[in-house]
Amino acid sequence: VLQDGHVTLVNFDLQTRQRLRGVVTETNATTAIPGANVVLFGNAGGVLHTFTGSDGTFELPAVPVDIYRVEVRAALHATAYRMNQVGSSDPAPMSFALPTAAVIEGRALAQDGTNGVADTSVSLLRNDAVVAVTVSDSNGQYSFDGLATGKYVLCARNDYLSFDPIQLSADKPGPTVQDLHASQAALNGRVFGPAGQSIAGASVTLVPLPQSALCSSFLSTTSDLSGHFVFNSVRAGSNALIVAASGFGRGAVTKLVPSGSSSTVDVSLGISRSIYGNVLDGGTARPIPEAQVVALALDGEVVDGSFSGTTSSNGFYQL
């Protein structure tokens, strides 16, 4: 462009673009859903969006050629997803029939059943897969919306409270209220050495059994100066305690904790022992560096992940 004796460069976008249009309705395919948010996520990173009109239709007049993930959201309806390729010609009109959505909501509650527990991680599972994760607010409130009706599992985790997984059915559109109650069972005990001495500062980890890969949880604490530890909220049933302390061997016990009661379990740790030596070449007697050394029990099983190591530059190892 020449203007006032100056040349201005103007870039023209000659990329092929097509029109993408469609309609969003209720499941009867006739009742329009106005105000639905239609978002396109392109493989190339582009994002486009628009809203449906009063008749439920939408149109994006200049969509670059690409493969898009089309997402349609509307209040009180389940979210719909679909892949669509925009090529050298206008794609066929799209139609989305959105079912009325289910909502699962409630509160994470302390043992008193009244006070909400903030910062509790709540996972929603369906068909053995995590479909959503949220965190409870300052009042313990959590919510999942835009859900298809069906059966779900709720799993909750907190740094100091235990919650049992809950199976529930959200069979009807609208809210299903399910509060999450912290377990009222408790577990305490003492960590001591081979001479009966208290061990302070021991790491104590509580793991409910059996563990689920998608609904796992654990609690951790440290023994006090008298060797005592307390878990104020643990799942009823079988629980594993794993205890470790500097200078002592690791201990592990399994405890069956009755529902709603307090149980006690003491853990004795032995003195930590070392295995050390050198790895030498059988022919030259020269040290072998970076050799892998693993301690095995008499039955050939690996004793523990900590009983393995690599030789130093002079062939020395210590497990």
Salt bridges, closest charged atoms under 4 A:
ASP13 OD2 - ARG17 NH2 2.48
GLU26 OE1 - HIS77 NE2 2.96
GLU59 OE2 - ARG19 NH1 3.95
GLU71 OE1 - ARG69 NH1 3.38
GLU71 OE2 - ARG73 NE 2.73
ASP304 OD2 - ARG250 NH2 2.44
